[in-house]
Amino acid sequence: MALFSSSTRNIPQAAAVPRHVAIIMDGNGRWAKKRFLPRVAGHVKGVELVREAVRACLERGIHYLTLFAFSSENWRRPQEEVTLLMQLFVKALEQEVDKLDRNGVRLHVIGDLSRFEPRLQQLIRDAEAKTAGNDRLDLTIAANYGGRWDIMQAVNRMLAADPEKREGWQEGDLEPYLSMAYAPEPDLFIRTGGEERISNFLLWQLAYTEFYFTPTLWPDFNTAEFDKAIASYQARERRFGRTSEQLAEPPNA
């Protein structure tokens, strides 16, 4: 069932604990380089932090966690690193899915999966099917994903579904075809590693998301760092186009 609701059309409820957290996990390579290790060592360490982030979300009542693992532009990296990342993805699926399932985590993988090897595609399908009945946490991994790709594939699917319609399209017509139509918009976006950009991630969905940038590299982004991000979110005033005075008014005003 589609849960996405546009914050530009409807004012969402701003809860004290974010319902949906999206993260760009940046800094694995730099973490390894600082320790005179190969870059892949940073990616391996980064997988451990994914486990910690999942556990933190379960403990704090966060219902959706979306992680940017591999962008459509990451194919530009050295071939050796890309190959190692794909191998790490396979290994993570083989080793982690049973644990996710036991803890009530539902796994989704979004992006253009057609470029992946058949074995990896099958592991993804199997993992999604195995965890489909879980409802404690929706964990989404964005792999070979780009925000512009997402919008374009949604447009193409929307047009194919109603080829006779020529005009009058609205936001609500497109939203069911977005990759994350099953989830509400992110409340909190986190990027580790010191960069301050969204890098083609969830372009449609981040319209009114609160941003948190930190210099902490992803392999060092432990639960204490995660709590700092949540505390920053809780200090924000989420107006969604309104004024502070309007927020102070009683609900029936």
ABEGO torsion letter per residue (X at the ends): XBABBBAAABBBBBBABBABBBBBBBGAAAAAAAAGBBAAAAAAAAAAAAAAAAAAAAAAGBABBBBBABBAAAAABBAAAAAAAAAAAAAAAAAAAAAAAAAGBBBBBBEBAAABBAAAAAAAAAAAAAAAABAABBBBBBBGBBAAAAAAAAAAAAAAABAABABGBBAAAAAAABAAAABBBBABBBBBGGBBBAGGBGAAAAAABBBBBBABBAAABBAAAAAAAAAAAAABBBAGGBBAAAAABBAAX
